Amino acid sequence: MKNILTLIQVGVSVLLIVSILLQQQGVGLGATFGGDGNSFRTKRGLEKGLFYFTIVLATLFLGVGLAIIIVS
């Protein structure tokens, strides 16, 4: 059982890393060279879905980690 949970955690961690890397940064180098770095915008469409998917993956990662501790 512990081996299966470990494999699930590895899979979730890879998906979590990918989803974090796919998210756009709010302020890039534009603010460094005089661009407006204080603009606020809401997440829409795919960006919002990816944000919620990342939260679900982080929660799942934590839950699987706790399950591994309980099974041990």
Biopython code that builds the backbone (N, CA, C, O; Angstrom):
import numpy as np
from Bio.PDB.StructureBuilder import StructureBuilder

atoms = [
    (1, "MET", "N", (0.822, -1.198, 0.000)),
    (1, "MET", "CA", (0.000, 0.000, 0.000)),
    (1, "MET", "C", (0.872, 1.270, 0.000)),
    (1, "MET", "O", (0.568, 2.262, -0.664)),
    (2, "LYS", "N", (1.962, 1.195, 0.771)),
    (2, "LYS", "CA", (2.838, 2.361, 0.849)),
    (2, "LYS", "C", (3.486, 2.653, -0.508)),
    (2, "LYS", "O", (3.671, 3.814, -0.874)),
    (3, "ASN", "N", (3.830, 1.593, -1.255)),
    (3, "ASN", "CA", (4.448, 1.786, -2.573)),
    (3, "ASN", "C", (3.485, 2.446, -3.549)),
    (3, "ASN", "O", (3.887, 3.300, -4.339)),
    (4, "ILE", "N", (2.216, 2.054, -3.499)),
    (4, "ILE", "CA", (1.208, 2.655, -4.379)),
    (4, "ILE", "C", (1.023, 4.128, -4.043)),
    (4, "ILE", "O", (0.949, 4.967, -4.940)),
    (5, "LEU", "N", (0.947, 4.447, -2.745)),
    (5, "LEU", "CA", (0.798, 5.847, -2.338)),
    (5, "LEU", "C", (2.022, 6.674, -2.733)),
    (5, "LEU", "O", (1.891, 7.843, -3.095)),
    (6, "THR", "N", (3.195, 6.075, -2.664)),
    (6, "THR", "CA", (4.412, 6.787, -3.063)),
    (6, "THR", "C", (4.397, 7.089, -4.559)),
    (6, "THR", "O", (4.780, 8.182, -4.976)),
    (7, "LEU", "N", (3.957, 6.125, -5.368)),
    (7, "LEU", "CA", (3.856, 6.363, -6.808)),
    (7, "LEU", "C", (2.815, 7.444, -7.124)),
    (7, "LEU", "O", (3.019, 8.272, -8.012)),
    (8, "ILE", "N", (1.713, 7.425, -6.397)),
    (8, "ILE", "CA", (0.687, 8.461, -6.591)),
    (8, "ILE", "C", (1.250, 9.826, -6.226)),
    (8, "ILE", "O", (0.997, 10.811, -6.920)),
    (9, "GLN", "N", (2.011, 9.886, -5.141)),
    (9, "GLN", "CA", (2.585, 11.167, -4.727)),
    (9, "GLN", "C", (3.599, 11.684, -5.740)),
    (9, "GLN", "O", (3.672, 12.889, -5.981)),
    (10, "VAL", "N", (4.372, 10.798, -6.326)),
    (10, "VAL", "CA", (5.331, 11.217, -7.352)),
    (10, "VAL", "C", (4.584, 11.782, -8.562)),
    (10, "VAL", "O", (4.969, 12.817, -9.106)),
    (11, "GLY", "N", (3.523, 11.102, -8.978)),
    (11, "GLY", "CA", (2.726, 11.585, -10.107)),
    (11, "GLY", "C", (2.090, 12.928, -9.834)),
    (11, "GLY", "O", (2.103, 13.818, -10.684)),
    (12, "VAL", "N", (1.526, 13.075, -8.629)),
    (12, "VAL", "CA", (0.899, 14.349, -8.263)),
    (12, "VAL", "C", (1.950, 15.450, -8.183)),
    (12, "VAL", "O", (1.687, 16.588, -8.571)),
    (13, "SER", "N", (3.132, 15.123, -7.685)),
    (13, "SER", "CA", (4.175, 16.156, -7.566)),
    (13, "SER", "C", (4.640, 16.632, -8.941)),
    (13, "SER", "O", (4.902, 17.820, -9.124)),
    (14, "VAL", "N", (4.745, 15.721, -9.908)),
    (14, "VAL", "CA", (5.130, 16.126, -11.261)),
    (14, "VAL", "C", (4.062, 17.034, -11.864)),
    (14, "VAL", "O", (4.381, 18.064, -12.459)),
    (15, "LEU", "N", (2.787, 16.648, -11.709)),
    (15, "LEU", "CA", (1.698, 17.490, -12.215)),
    (15, "LEU", "C", (1.675, 18.850, -11.524)),
    (15, "LEU", "O", (1.401, 19.867, -12.162)),
    (16, "LEU", "N", (1.959, 18.871, -10.230)),
    (16, "LEU", "CA", (1.976, 20.126, -9.482)),
    (16, "LEU", "C", (3.100, 21.034, -9.964)),
    (16, "LEU", "O", (2.895, 22.239, -10.111)),
    (17, "ILE", "N", (4.263, 20.486, -10.207)),
    (17, "ILE", "CA", (5.383, 21.278, -10.714)),
    (17, "ILE", "C", (5.051, 21.864, -12.084)),
    (17, "ILE", "O", (5.311, 23.040, -12.341)),
    (18, "VAL", "N", (4.476, 21.044, -12.958)),
    (18, "VAL", "CA", (4.128, 21.510, -14.301)),
    (18, "VAL", "C", (3.077, 22.604, -14.236)),
    (18, "VAL", "O", (3.177, 23.605, -14.946)),
    (19, "SER", "N", (2.056, 22.420, -13.376)),
    (19, "SER", "CA", (0.995, 23.432, -13.296)),
    (19, "SER", "C", (1.508, 24.746, -12.717)),
    (19, "SER", "O", (1.038, 25.813, -13.110)),
    (20, "ILE", "N", (2.451, 24.687, -11.802)),
    (20, "ILE", "CA", (3.031, 25.919, -11.258)),
    (20, "ILE", "C", (3.876, 26.628, -12.315)),
    (20, "ILE", "O", (3.835, 27.852, -12.433)),
    (21, "LEU", "N", (4.641, 25.854, -13.080)),
    (21, "LEU", "CA", (5.485, 26.466, -14.104)),
    (21, "LEU", "C", (4.682, 27.042, -15.265)),
    (21, "LEU", "O", (5.151, 27.958, -15.940)),
    (22, "LEU", "N", (3.478, 26.522, -15.509)),
    (22, "LEU", "CA", (2.656, 27.029, -16.602)),
    (22, "LEU", "C", (1.959, 28.348, -16.275)),
    (22, "LEU", "O", (1.501, 29.053, -17.175)),
    (23, "GLN", "N", (1.882, 28.677, -14.995)),
    (23, "GLN", "CA", (1.196, 29.913, -14.620)),
    (23, "GLN", "C", (2.051, 31.110, -14.996)),
    (23, "GLN", "O", (3.276, 31.088, -14.868)),
    (24, "GLN", "N", (1.381, 32.154, -15.462)),
    (24, "GLN", "CA", (2.084, 33.360, -15.875)),
    (24, "GLN", "C", (2.443, 34.206, -14.669)),
    (24, "GLN", "O", (1.734, 34.226, -13.663)),
    (25, "GLN", "N", (3.545, 34.894, -14.794)),
    (25, "GLN", "CA", (3.942, 35.839, -13.756)),
    (25, "GLN", "C", (3.200, 37.141, -13.985)),
    (25, "GLN", "O", (3.018, 37.561, -15.128)),
    (26, "GLY", "N", (2.768, 37.786, -12.903)),
    (26, "GLY", "CA", (2.026, 39.032, -13.028)),
    (26, "GLY", "C", (2.891, 40.186, -13.488)),
    (26, "GLY", "O", (2.438, 41.011, -14.281)),
    (27, "VAL", "N", (4.124, 40.269, -13.011)),
    (27, "VAL", "CA", (5.008, 41.384, -13.356)),
    (27, "VAL", "C", (6.298, 40.814, -13.908)),
    (27, "VAL", "O", (6.972, 40.031, -13.240)),
    (28, "GLY", "N", (6.640, 41.200, -15.115)),
    (28, "GLY", "CA", (7.878, 40.732, -15.723)),
    (28, "GLY", "C", (8.925, 41.826, -15.709)),
    (28, "GLY", "O", (8.974, 42.637, -14.784)),
    (29, "LEU", "N", (9.745, 41.848, -16.713)),
    (29, "LEU", "CA", (10.794, 42.857, -16.801)),
    (29, "LEU", "C", (10.249, 44.218, -17.227)),
    (29, "LEU", "O", (10.966, 45.216, -17.170)),
    (30, "GLY", "N", (8.999, 44.265, -17.649)),
    (30, "GLY", "CA", (8.412, 45.536, -18.071)),
    (30, "GLY", "C", (8.387, 46.566, -16.955)),
    (30, "GLY", "O", (8.582, 47.756, -17.204)),
    (31, "ALA", "N", (8.147, 46.119, -15.726)),
    (31, "ALA", "CA", (8.114, 47.041, -14.589)),
    (31, "ALA", "C", (9.516, 47.563, -14.270)),
    (31, "ALA", "O", (9.665, 48.662, -13.736)),
    (32, "THR", "N", (10.524, 46.788, -14.591)),
    (32, "THR", "CA", (11.896, 47.209, -14.321)),
    (32, "THR", "C", (12.303, 48.388, -15.193)),
    (32, "THR", "O", (13.038, 49.268, -14.746)),
    (33, "PHE", "N", (11.832, 48.410, -16.430)),
    (33, "PHE", "CA", (12.229, 49.445, -17.371)),
    (33, "PHE", "C", (11.169, 50.522, -17.533)),
    (33, "PHE", "O", (11.030, 51.102, -18.610)),
    (34, "GLY", "N", (10.426, 50.790, -16.476)),
    (34, "GLY", "CA", (9.491, 51.898, -16.506)),
    (34, "GLY", "C", (8.063, 51.528, -16.860)),
    (34, "GLY", "O", (7.214, 52.413, -16.976)),
    (35, "GLY", "N", (7.778, 50.264, -17.032)),
    (35, "GLY", "CA", (6.407, 49.856, -17.313)),
    (35, "GLY", "C", (5.551, 49.924, -16.063)),
    (35, "GLY", "O", (6.062, 50.066, -14.952)),
    (36, "ASP", "N", (4.263, 49.822, -16.251)),
    (36, "ASP", "CA", (3.346, 49.878, -15.124)),
    (36, "ASP", "C", (3.316, 48.527, -14.436)),
    (36, "ASP", "O", (2.750, 47.573, -14.970)),
    (37, "GLY", "N", (3.911, 48.432, -13.273)),
    (37, "GLY", "CA", (3.968, 47.175, -12.541)),
    (37, "GLY", "C", (2.873, 47.024, -11.515)),
    (37, "GLY", "O", (2.804, 45.995, -10.842)),
    (38, "ASN", "N", (2.006, 48.026, -11.372)),
    (38, "ASN", "CA", (0.980, 47.990, -10.343)),
    (38, "ASN", "C", (-0.397, 47.682, -10.891)),
    (38, "ASN", "O", (-1.394, 47.949, -10.220)),
    (39, "SER", "N", (-0.484, 47.138, -12.066)),
    (39, "SER", "CA", (-1.797, 46.856, -12.638)),
    (39, "SER", "C", (-2.362, 45.586, -12.026)),
    (39, "SER", "O", (-1.632, 44.635, -11.741)),
    (40, "PHE", "N", (-3.668, 45.587, -11.829)),
    (40, "PHE", "CA", (-4.366, 44.435, -11.263)),
    (40, "PHE", "C", (-5.338, 43.918, -12.295)),
    (40, "PHE", "O", (-6.081, 44.686, -12.906)),
    (41, "ARG", "N", (-5.330, 42.631, -12.485)),
    (41, "ARG", "CA", (-6.295, 42.042, -13.398)),
    (41, "ARG", "C", (-6.761, 40.717, -12.817)),
    (41, "ARG", "O", (-6.043, 40.076, -12.049)),
    (42, "THR", "N", (-7.951, 40.321, -13.185)),
    (42, "THR", "CA", (-8.494, 39.076, -12.669)),
    (42, "THR", "C", (-8.120, 37.923, -13.581)),
    (42, "THR", "O", (-7.854, 38.106, -14.769)),
    (43, "LYS", "N", (-8.105, 36.736, -13.001)),
    (43, "LYS", "CA", (-7.825, 35.538, -13.784)),
    (43, "LYS", "C", (-9.078, 35.163, -14.564)),
    (43, "LYS", "O", (-10.188, 35.234, -14.036)),
    (44, "ARG", "N", (-8.903, 34.770, -15.805)),
    (44, "ARG", "CA", (-10.038, 34.392, -16.637)),
    (44, "ARG", "C", (-9.709, 33.150, -17.427)),
    (44, "ARG", "O", (-8.552, 32.895, -17.762)),
    (45, "GLY", "N", (-10.729, 32.385, -17.721)),
    (45, "GLY", "CA", (-10.616, 31.257, -18.631)),
    (45, "GLY", "C", (-9.651, 30.193, -18.167)),
    (45, "GLY", "O", (-9.742, 29.696, -17.044)),
    (46, "LEU", "N", (-8.725, 29.848, -19.042)),
    (46, "LEU", "CA", (-7.768, 28.779, -18.779)),
    (46, "LEU", "C", (-6.865, 29.113, -17.595)),
    (46, "LEU", "O", (-6.496, 28.229, -16.822)),
    (47, "GLU", "N", (-6.512, 30.378, -17.457)),
    (47, "GLU", "CA", (-5.653, 30.792, -16.345)),
    (47, "GLU", "C", (-6.335, 30.539, -15.000)),
    (47, "GLU", "O", (-5.688, 30.103, -14.048)),
    (48, "LYS", "N", (-7.626, 30.807, -14.920)),
    (48, "LYS", "CA", (-8.382, 30.576, -13.698)),
    (48, "LYS", "C", (-8.516, 29.079, -13.414)),
    (48, "LYS", "O", (-8.397, 28.641, -12.270)),
    (49, "GLY", "N", (-8.766, 28.300, -14.470)),
    (49, "GLY", "CA", (-8.860, 26.854, -14.315)),
    (49, "GLY", "C", (-7.546, 26.242, -13.857)),
    (49, "GLY", "O", (-7.535, 25.346, -13.013)),
    (50, "LEU", "N", (-6.440, 26.723, -14.412)),
    (50, "LEU", "CA", (-5.123, 26.238, -14.013)),
    (50, "LEU", "C", (-4.818, 26.607, -12.563)),
    (50, "LEU", "O", (-4.187, 25.835, -11.842)),
    (51, "PHE", "N", (-5.264, 27.780, -12.141)),
    (51, "PHE", "CA", (-5.077, 28.212, -10.759)),
    (51, "PHE", "C", (-5.811, 27.279, -9.791)),
    (51, "PHE", "O", (-5.242, 26.852, -8.787)),
    (52, "TYR", "N", (-7.069, 26.965, -10.093)),
    (52, "TYR", "CA", (-7.841, 26.067, -9.238)),
    (52, "TYR", "C", (-7.292, 24.638, -9.299)),
    (52, "TYR", "O", (-7.289, 23.935, -8.288)),
    (53, "PHE", "N", (-6.831, 24.208, -10.468)),
    (53, "PHE", "CA", (-6.235, 22.888, -10.615)),
    (53, "PHE", "C", (-4.975, 22.772, -9.759)),
    (53, "PHE", "O", (-4.715, 21.717, -9.181)),
    (54, "THR", "N", (-4.194, 23.845, -9.676)),
    (54, "THR", "CA", (-2.985, 23.854, -8.851)),
    (54, "THR", "C", (-3.349, 23.735, -7.373)),
    (54, "THR", "O", (-2.665, 23.039, -6.622)),
    (55, "ILE", "N", (-4.411, 24.401, -6.954)),
    (55, "ILE", "CA", (-4.852, 24.297, -5.563)),
    (55, "ILE", "C", (-5.300, 22.877, -5.245)),
    (55, "ILE", "O", (-4.973, 22.349, -4.182)),
    (56, "VAL", "N", (-6.042, 22.255, -6.150)),
    (56, "VAL", "CA", (-6.493, 20.876, -5.952)),
    (56, "VAL", "C", (-5.298, 19.936, -5.880)),
    (56, "VAL", "O", (-5.266, 19.046, -5.031)),
    (57, "LEU", "N", (-4.318, 20.119, -6.752)),
    (57, "LEU", "CA", (-3.132, 19.259, -6.740)),
    (57, "LEU", "C", (-2.334, 19.431, -5.445)),
    (57, "LEU", "O", (-1.835, 18.451, -4.893)),
    (58, "ALA", "N", (-2.211, 20.662, -4.961)),
    (58, "ALA", "CA", (-1.478, 20.894, -3.712)),
    (58, "ALA", "C", (-2.184, 20.226, -2.536)),
    (58, "ALA", "O", (-1.535, 19.647, -1.665)),
    (59, "THR", "N", (-3.508, 20.307, -2.512)),
    (59, "THR", "CA", (-4.282, 19.658, -1.454)),
    (59, "THR", "C", (-4.149, 18.141, -1.546)),
    (59, "THR", "O", (-3.994, 17.465, -0.529)),
    (60, "LEU", "N", (-4.209, 17.611, -2.760)),
    (60, "LEU", "CA", (-4.053, 16.176, -2.969)),
    (60, "LEU", "C", (-2.651, 15.718, -2.559)),
    (60, "LEU", "O", (-2.497, 14.656, -1.955)),
    (61, "PHE", "N", (-1.638, 16.511, -2.883)),
    (61, "PHE", "CA", (-0.265, 16.184, -2.502)),
    (61, "PHE", "C", (-0.138, 16.108, -0.980)),
    (61, "PHE", "O", (0.495, 15.194, -0.452)),
    (62, "LEU", "N", (-0.735, 17.061, -0.285)),
    (62, "LEU", "CA", (-0.701, 17.062, 1.175)),
    (62, "LEU", "C", (-1.443, 15.851, 1.733)),
    (62, "LEU", "O", (-0.967, 15.205, 2.666)),
    (63, "GLY", "N", (-2.599, 15.548, 1.166)),
    (63, "GLY", "CA", (-3.381, 14.409, 1.640)),
    (63, "GLY", "C", (-2.667, 13.084, 1.438)),
    (63, "GLY", "O", (-2.693, 12.227, 2.321)),
    (64, "VAL", "N", (-2.029, 12.906, 0.286)),
    (64, "VAL", "CA", (-1.295, 11.664, 0.035)),
    (64, "VAL", "C", (-0.091, 11.570, 0.957)),
    (64, "VAL", "O", (0.243, 10.485, 1.432)),
    (65, "GLY", "N", (0.557, 12.685, 1.213)),
    (65, "GLY", "CA", (1.681, 12.692, 2.138)),
    (65, "GLY", "C", (1.273, 12.282, 3.547)),
    (65, "GLY", "O", (1.975, 11.521, 4.213)),
    (66, "LEU", "N", (0.133, 12.793, 3.991)),
    (66, "LEU", "CA", (-0.381, 12.402, 5.310)),
    (66, "LEU", "C", (-0.798, 10.938, 5.329)),
    (66, "LEU", "O", (-0.611, 10.253, 6.334)),
    (67, "ALA", "N", (-1.362, 10.453, 4.221)),
    (67, "ALA", "CA", (-1.756, 9.044, 4.140)),
    (67, "ALA", "C", (-0.528, 8.134, 4.221)),
    (67, "ALA", "O", (-0.581, 7.070, 4.838)),
    (68, "ILE", "N", (0.563, 8.548, 3.604)),
    (68, "ILE", "CA", (1.797, 7.752, 3.670)),
    (68, "ILE", "C", (2.296, 7.683, 5.112)),
    (68, "ILE", "O", (2.759, 6.636, 5.565)),
    (69, "ILE", "N", (2.201, 8.794, 5.824)),
    (69, "ILE", "CA", (2.632, 8.809, 7.233)),
    (69, "ILE", "C", (1.750, 7.902, 8.068)),
    (69, "ILE", "O", (2.248, 7.182, 8.934)),
    (70, "ILE", "N", (0.453, 7.924, 7.824)),
    (70, "ILE", "CA", (-0.476, 7.087, 8.605)),
    (70, "ILE", "C", (-0.258, 5.606, 8.315)),
    (70, "ILE", "O", (-0.322, 4.781, 9.227)),
    (71, "VAL", "N", (-0.002, 5.262, 7.052)),
    (71, "VAL", "CA", (0.184, 3.854, 6.680)),
    (71, "VAL", "C", (1.491, 3.312, 7.245)),
    (71, "VAL", "O", (1.568, 2.128, 7.573)),
    (72, "SER", "N", (2.508, 4.139, 7.365)),
    (72, "SER", "CA", (3.826, 3.674, 7.839)),
    (72, "SER", "C", (3.787, 3.194, 9.255)),
    (72, "SER", "O", (4.811, 2.773, 9.793)),
]
sb = StructureBuilder()
sb.init_structure("model")
sb.init_model(0)
sb.init_chain("A")
sb.init_seg("    ")
for serial, (resi, resn, name, xyz) in enumerate(atoms, 1):
    if name == "N":
        sb.init_residue(resn, " ", resi, " ")
    sb.init_atom(name, np.array(xyz, "f"), 0.0, 1.0, " ", f" {name:<3s}", serial, name[0])
structure = sb.get_structure()
